[in-house]
Amino acid sequence: MKKTILTLIVSFFVLMAFSQNASKKKLAFDPSKKTYTLETACGTCMFKMKGTTCALAVKFNNKAYYVDGTGIDDHGDAHDKDGFCNAIRKAKVQGEIVGDKFLVSYFELIK
């Protein structure tokens, strides 16, 4: 009986842990906001920004900013031959500069 109760309690906590949704915000196009066509790549690999890891960055007004709101691997493998660590790509972007980061609300790679 004790083993059954213990199994039920452990199962309950395991199910609760796996049922949690990631709180990742969905990027959506907003027609009321300005859309920019920006160069985008890995900030450390391609734009020579300070940092120790690969992270997505955009060039806005000839200055590179790390991106907040989407990640480098959210748009394919960054280390592929045409990935962000090996190529500078163009993207349609909506967002704003907040501090020293570009906070995106929409991000779409241009083929």
DOKEPA-435918 format. One record per residue: chain; x, y, z of N, C-alpha, C, O in turn. Coordinates in pm, whole numbers, plus 50000, padded with zeros to 5 digits. Layout:
% residues N
{"A"; {X; Y; Z}; {X; Y; Z}; {X; Y; Z}; {X; Y; Z}}
...
***
This chain:
% residues 111
{"A"; {50081; 49880; 50000}; {50000; 50000; 50000}; {50086; 50127; 50000}; {50058; 50223; 49928}}
{"A"; {50191; 50124; 50083}; {50280; 50241; 50089}; {50350; 50264; 49956}; {50370; 50378; 49914}}
{"A"; {50388; 50154; 49889}; {50455; 50167; 49759}; {50360; 50226; 49655}; {50403; 50305; 49571}}
{"A"; {50235; 50189; 49659}; {50136; 50241; 49565}; {50116; 50391; 49585}; {50114; 50467; 49488}}
{"A"; {50103; 50433; 49708}; {50086; 50576; 49738}; {50210; 50654; 49696}; {50199; 50761; 49637}}
{"A"; {50327; 50601; 49728}; {50451; 50667; 49690}; {50464; 50677; 49538}; {50505; 50781; 49487}}
{"A"; {50428; 50571; 49466}; {50431; 50572; 49320}; {50335; 50676; 49264}; {50369; 50746; 49169}}
{"A"; {50217; 50687; 49321}; {50120; 50786; 49276}; {50170; 50929; 49300}; {50153; 51016; 49214}}
{"A"; {50230; 50952; 49413}; {50282; 51086; 49445}; {50396; 51122; 49350}; {50398; 51234; 49297}}
{"A"; {50488; 51031; 49328}; {50601; 51057; 49238}; {50550; 51079; 49095}; {50596; 51170; 49026}}
{"A"; {50455; 50996; 49052}; {50397; 51011; 48918}; {50330; 51147; 48902}; {50341; 51209; 48796}}
{"A"; {50261; 51192; 49005}; {50195; 51323; 49001}; {50297; 51434; 48977}; {50275; 51521; 48893}}
{"A"; {50408; 51432; 49051}; {50508; 51537; 49036}; {50580; 51529; 48901}; {50614; 51632; 48844}}
{"A"; {50603; 51409; 48852}; {50665; 51394; 48720}; {50573; 51450; 48612}; {50618; 51522; 48524}}
{"A"; {50445; 51417; 48619}; {50349; 51470; 48522}; {50339; 51622; 48530}; {50329; 51688; 48426}}
{"A"; {50341; 51677; 48648}; {50336; 51822; 48664}; {50459; 51889; 48603}; {50448; 51994; 48539}}
{"A"; {50574; 51828; 48621}; {50697; 51886; 48567}; {50695; 51887; 48414}; {50739; 51985; 48353}}
{"A"; {50646; 51781; 48352}; {50643; 51774; 48206}; {50526; 51848; 48144}; {50525; 51868; 48022}}
{"A"; {50431; 51888; 48221}; {50315; 51958; 48165}; {50335; 52109; 48160}; {50248; 52180; 48110}}
{"A"; {50446; 52159; 48211}; {50472; 52302; 48211}; {50504; 52349; 48069}; {50586; 52288; 48000}}
{"A"; {50440; 52455; 48025}; {50467; 52513; 47894}; {50582; 52611; 47905}; {50597; 52681; 48005}}
{"A"; {50663; 52615; 47801}; {50769; 52716; 47796}; {50702; 52851; 47776}; {50606; 52863; 47701}}
{"A"; {50752; 52953; 47843}; {50690; 53085; 47835}; {50753; 53169; 47725}; {50769; 53290; 47740}}
{"A"; {50789; 53104; 47614}; {50850; 53175; 47502}; {50743; 53256; 47430}; {50637; 53205; 47393}}
{"A"; {50772; 53382; 47411}; {50677; 53472; 47346}; {50677; 53447; 47196}; {50783; 53433; 47135}}
{"A"; {50559; 53441; 47137}; {50545; 53420; 46994}; {50570; 53551; 46921}; {50510; 53653; 46953}}
{"A"; {50661; 53547; 46823}; {50689; 53665; 46743}; {50580; 53679; 46638}; {50552; 53584; 46564}}
{"A"; {50520; 53797; 46629}; {50410; 53818; 46535}; {50426; 53953; 46466}; {50464; 54053; 46527}}
{"A"; {50396; 53953; 46337}; {50402; 54076; 46259}; {50293; 54172; 46304}; {50178; 54132; 46323}}
{"A"; {50329; 54299; 46322}; {50235; 54403; 46362}; {50237; 54511; 46253}; {50335; 54583; 46241}}
{"A"; {50129; 54522; 46174}; {50129; 54620; 46064}; {50141; 54765; 46110}; {50172; 54852; 46029}}
{"A"; {50119; 54793; 46237}; {50129; 54930; 46284}; {50273; 54969; 46319}; {50302; 55087; 46341}}
{"A"; {50364; 54871; 46324}; {50504; 54899; 46357}; {50589; 54904; 46231}; {50557; 54838; 46132}}
{"A"; {50695; 54981; 46235}; {50789; 54991; 46123}; {50865; 54860; 46109}; {50907; 54800; 46209}}
{"A"; {50883; 54816; 45985}; {50959; 54695; 45955}; {51092; 54735; 45893}; {51097; 54817; 45801}}
{"A"; {51200; 54678; 45944}; {51335; 54706; 45896}; {51390; 54583; 45825}; {51361; 54470; 45864}}
{"A"; {51468; 54604; 45721}; {51545; 54496; 45659}; {51687; 54513; 45708}; {51756; 54608; 45671}}
{"A"; {51732; 54419; 45793}; {51860; 54431; 45861}; {51950; 54313; 45831}; {51904; 54202; 45803}}
{"A"; {52081; 54338; 45838}; {52177; 54229; 45835}; {52172; 54160; 45970}; {52160; 54225; 46074}}
{"A"; {52180; 54027; 45968}; {52177; 53951; 46092}; {52276; 53835; 46083}; {52293; 53775; 45978}}
{"A"; {52339; 53806; 46195}; {52439; 53699; 46201}; {52476; 53677; 46347}; {52419; 53739; 46437}}
{"A"; {52571; 53588; 46369}; {52626; 53569; 46503}; {52709; 53692; 46537}; {52798; 53732; 46462}}
{"A"; {52681; 53751; 46650}; {52752; 53873; 46689}; {52901; 53849; 46711}; {52983; 53931; 46669}}
{"A"; {52938; 53739; 46775}; {53080; 53715; 46804}; {53154; 53662; 46681}; {53268; 53701; 46658}}
{"A"; {53091; 53575; 46603}; {53160; 53515; 46488}; {53171; 53609; 46368}; {53276; 53618; 46306}}
{"A"; {53063; 53677; 46335}; {53058; 53754; 46211}; {53069; 53906; 46231}; {53126; 53975; 46145}}
{"A"; {53016; 53959; 46339}; {53021; 54103; 46362}; {53132; 54143; 46458}; {53148; 54261; 46488}}
{"A"; {53210; 54046; 46506}; {53325; 54069; 46595}; {53288; 54147; 46720}; {53364; 54233; 46765}}
{"A"; {53171; 54117; 46776}; {53127; 54180; 46900}; {53189; 54106; 47019}; {53231; 53991; 47006}}
{"A"; {53194; 54173; 47132}; {53246; 54109; 47253}; {53148; 54002; 47298}; {53027; 54019; 47291}}
{"A"; {53203; 53890; 47345}; {53122; 53781; 47394}; {53200; 53651; 47390}; {53301; 53640; 47320}}
{"A"; {53152; 53553; 47464}; {53220; 53425; 47469}; {53140; 53313; 47405}; {53192; 53204; 47384}}
{"A"; {53013; 53338; 47372}; {52930; 53236; 47309}; {52866; 53294; 47184}; {52863; 53415; 47163}}
{"A"; {52815; 53205; 47100}; {52745; 53246; 46980}; {52608; 53302; 47018}; {52534; 53239; 47093}}
{"A"; {52576; 53421; 46967}; {52448; 53484; 46997}; {52404; 53567; 46877}; {52487; 53629; 46810}}
{"A"; {52276; 53568; 46852}; {52219; 53639; 46738}; {52232; 53790; 46756}; {52211; 53844; 46864}}
{"A"; {52269; 53857; 46646}; {52283; 54002; 46647}; {52230; 54059; 46515}; {52221; 53988; 46415}}
{"A"; {52195; 54186; 46517}; {52154; 54258; 46397}; {52236; 54385; 46386}; {52286; 54437; 46486}}
{"A"; {52249; 54435; 46262}; {52312; 54566; 46241}; {52201; 54666; 46213}; {52125; 54652; 46117}}
{"A"; {52192; 54766; 46298}; {52090; 54871; 46288}; {52164; 55004; 46287}; {52236; 55035; 46382}}
{"A"; {52146; 55084; 46181}; {52217; 55212; 46166}; {52368; 55192; 46178}; {52436; 55268; 46247}}
{"A"; {52420; 55088; 46111}; {52563; 55056; 46106}; {52624; 55020; 46241}; {52746; 55024; 46256}}
{"A"; {52542; 54986; 46339}; {52591; 54943; 46469}; {52529; 54807; 46500}; {52410; 54786; 46478}}
{"A"; {52610; 54716; 46552}; {52562; 54581; 46583}; {52506; 54576; 46724}; {52563; 54631; 46818}}
{"A"; {52392; 54508; 46737}; {52324; 54490; 46866}; {52290; 54342; 46882}; {52244; 54278; 46788}}
{"A"; {52311; 54289; 47000}; {52262; 54155; 47029}; {52110; 54160; 47033}; {52051; 54259; 47073}}
{"A"; {52048; 54050; 46991}; {51903; 54041; 46980}; {51846; 53977; 47106}; {51900; 53880; 47158}}
{"A"; {51736; 54032; 47153}; {51660; 53974; 47262}; {51519; 53950; 47210}; {51457; 54040; 47154}}
{"A"; {51467; 53829; 47228}; {51333; 53796; 47181}; {51331; 53676; 47089}; {51226; 53615; 47070}}
{"A"; {51445; 53641; 47032}; {51461; 53521; 46952}; {51607; 53479; 46961}; {51695; 53562; 46986}}
{"A"; {51632; 53352; 46941}; {51767; 53301; 46959}; {51834; 53261; 46830}; {51770; 53250; 46725}}
{"A"; {51963; 53238; 46839}; {52043; 53206; 46721}; {52004; 53073; 46659}; {52011; 53058; 46537}}
{"A"; {51962; 52976; 46739}; {51924; 52845; 46686}; {51774; 52833; 46661}; {51727; 52725; 46624}}
{"A"; {51698; 52939; 46679}; {51555; 52937; 46650}; {51526; 52944; 46500}; {51412; 52929; 46458}}
{"A"; {51630; 52967; 46420}; {51613; 52986; 46275}; {51703; 52892; 46197}; {51750; 52926; 46089}}
{"A"; {51728; 52775; 46252}; {51816; 52677; 46188}; {51946; 52664; 46266}; {51970; 52737; 46362}}
{"A"; {52027; 52570; 46222}; {52155; 52545; 46288}; {52252; 52658; 46257}; {52284; 52683; 46140}}
{"A"; {52298; 52726; 46359}; {52386; 52842; 46342}; {52519; 52804; 46279}; {52587; 52890; 46222}}
{"A"; {52559; 52676; 46288}; {52690; 52636; 46238}; {52683; 52565; 46103}; {52783; 52509; 46058}}
{"A"; {52566; 52565; 46036}; {52557; 52516; 45899}; {52636; 52609; 45808}; {52679; 52717; 45850}}
{"A"; {52655; 52568; 45682}; {52733; 52652; 45590}; {52667; 52788; 45566}; {52737; 52886; 45540}}
{"A"; {52534; 52794; 45575}; {52465; 52923; 45560}; {52402; 52969; 45692}; {52313; 53054; 45692}}
{"A"; {52449; 52913; 45804}; {52400; 52951; 45936}; {52459; 53084; 45980}; {52549; 53138; 45916}}
{"A"; {52407; 53135; 46089}; {52446; 53269; 46137}; {52594; 53280; 46173}; {52649; 53390; 46170}}
{"A"; {52660; 53170; 46208}; {52801; 53177; 46244}; {52893; 53176; 46123}; {53013; 53200; 46135}}
{"A"; {52836; 53147; 46005}; {52917; 53138; 45883}; {52873; 53232; 45772}; {52941; 53243; 45671}}
{"A"; {52762; 53299; 45790}; {52710; 53387; 45685}; {52629; 53501; 45746}; {52561; 53484; 45846}}
{"A"; {52639; 53615; 45683}; {52555; 53730; 45721}; {52430; 53722; 45634}; {52440; 53717; 45511}}
{"A"; {52314; 53720; 45698}; {52187; 53705; 45627}; {52106; 53834; 45643}; {52140; 53920; 45724}}
{"A"; {52000; 53845; 45567}; {51906; 53957; 45578}; {51777; 53906; 45641}; {51736; 53792; 45620}}
{"A"; {51714; 53994; 45719}; {51589; 53958; 45784}; {51497; 54080; 45790}; {51542; 54194; 45801}}
{"A"; {51366; 54052; 45784}; {51265; 54154; 45811}; {51244; 54152; 45961}; {51212; 54048; 46019}}
{"A"; {51262; 54268; 46023}; {51262; 54275; 46169}; {51175; 54391; 46216}; {51176; 54499; 46157}}
{"A"; {51100; 54367; 46323}; {51030; 54474; 46393}; {51081; 54472; 46536}; {51099; 54365; 46595}}
{"A"; {51103; 54589; 46591}; {51149; 54596; 46728}; {51209; 54732; 46759}; {51193; 54828; 46684}}
{"A"; {51278; 54737; 46872}; {51337; 54862; 46916}; {51462; 54836; 46998}; {51483; 54727; 47051}}
{"A"; {51545; 54938; 47005}; {51666; 54929; 47086}; {51628; 54961; 47230}; {51569; 55065; 47260}}
{"A"; {51664; 54869; 47319}; {51642; 54887; 47462}; {51776; 54865; 47530}; {51825; 54753; 47537}}
{"A"; {51833; 54973; 47579}; {51967; 54964; 47637}; {52068; 54935; 47529}; {52083; 55012; 47435}}
{"A"; {52139; 54823; 47543}; {52238; 54785; 47442}; {52194; 54662; 47363}; {52277; 54594; 47303}}
{"A"; {52062; 54633; 47362}; {52008; 54518; 47289}; {51896; 54563; 47196}; {51832; 54665; 47218}}
{"A"; {51876; 54484; 47091}; {51763; 54508; 47000}; {51654; 54410; 47038}; {51668; 54290; 47015}}
{"A"; {51546; 54459; 47095}; {51433; 54378; 47140}; {51339; 54357; 47022}; {51274; 54452; 46978}}
{"A"; {51331; 54234; 46971}; {51250; 54206; 46853}; {51110; 54160; 46892}; {51092; 54088; 46990}}
{"A"; {51013; 54203; 46813}; {50876; 54154; 46826}; {50837; 54074; 46703}; {50736; 54003; 46705}}
{"A"; {50918; 54083; 46595}; {50898; 54006; 46474}; {51032; 53987; 46407}; {51113; 54080; 46401}}
{"A"; {51057; 53865; 46357}; {51185; 53834; 46294}; {51161; 53728; 46187}; {51120; 53616; 46219}}
{"A"; {51186; 53763; 46060}; {51168; 53668; 45950}; {51289; 53676; 45857}; {51320; 53782; 45804}}
{"A"; {51355; 53563; 45839}; {51468; 53559; 45747}; {51421; 53576; 45605}; {51316; 53524; 45567}}
{"A"; {51499; 53648; 45525}; {51471; 53665; 45382}; {51552; 53559; 45309}; {51673; 53549; 45328}}
{"A"; {51486; 53482; 45226}; {51554; 53373; 45151}; {51646; 53430; 45045}; {51712; 53355; 44973}}
***
